[in-house]
Amino acid sequence: GNFILGLSGSNGDVRRARAMDTFKSLAAKQAIDWSRVVIFLVDERFGFQHEKDCNAGLVRASLIQALRDGGVPFSEEHQFFAPDTG
């Protein structure tokens, strides 16, 4: 089976930086079989000009990028679900 992981972002620069650190730390856990994890957003921030300001951008820039940097295959198309904020 798969593990379904619901993530929430945060508001404010300090809280978002803490969330990024938490997501990067999660990506470093070698005991997690990331091929079986599906991630979705519990909430999203709308009305922002830049992706870095939305929660999907936060997850992509921290968790997903850290997985890729670590050589962990992660299919954003099939394993990460977020609303279109555009």
Secondary structure by P-SEA (a helix, b strand, c coil): cbbbbbbbbbccaaaaaaaaaaaaaaaaccccccccbbbbbcccccccccccccaaaaaaacaaaaaaaacccccccccccccccc
